[in-house]
Amino acid sequence: MILQFEVDELVNHDSHGMGRVVSLDAAGVTVDFRPEIIRIPSPFPHLSKL
């Protein structure tokens, strides 16, 4: 099962820590981890909802 995310949802990444989803597209999500903004492709390895 592939996780579904929403804009402004808080998430956690194994390497980057906590962040907020800033945009979505069919192939991935873009997350603001402050100070970095990183695009994470589906199926979202190492990314979980908070």
C-alpha positions in Angstrom: 0.0 0.0 0.0 1.3 3.5 -0.9 0.7 6.2 1.6 -1.4 9.2 0.7 -0.4 12.6 1.9 -2.1 16.0 2.0 -0.7 19.5 1.8 0.3 20.9 5.2 0.4 17.4 6.7 3.3 16.8 9.1 5.6 13.9 8.2 8.8 12.3 9.4 11.7 11.1 7.3 14.4 8.7 8.6 17.3 11.0 7.5 15.8 14.5 7.3 13.5 14.5 10.4 10.2 16.2 10.7 8.8 18.3 7.9 5.6 19.6 6.3 4.2 18.6 2.9 4.1 21.7 0.7 3.0 20.1 -2.6 1.8 16.9 -4.2 1.9 15.4 -7.7 1.2 12.0 -9.2 4.8 10.8 -8.7 5.8 12.2 -5.3 5.6 14.8 -2.6 7.6 17.9 -1.8 8.4 18.4 1.9 9.8 21.4 3.7 12.3 20.1 6.2 13.6 23.6 7.1 16.0 24.8 5.8 15.8 22.2 2.9 12.8 21.6 0.6 13.1 18.1 -0.8 11.0 16.1 -3.3 10.4 12.5 -2.3 9.3 10.2 -5.1 6.6 7.6 -4.6 6.4 5.0 -2.9 7.9 7.3 -0.2 10.8 5.3 1.3 11.6 6.3 4.9 8.7 8.7 5.1 5.9 8.4 7.6 2.9 10.4 8.8 2.9 12.0 12.2 
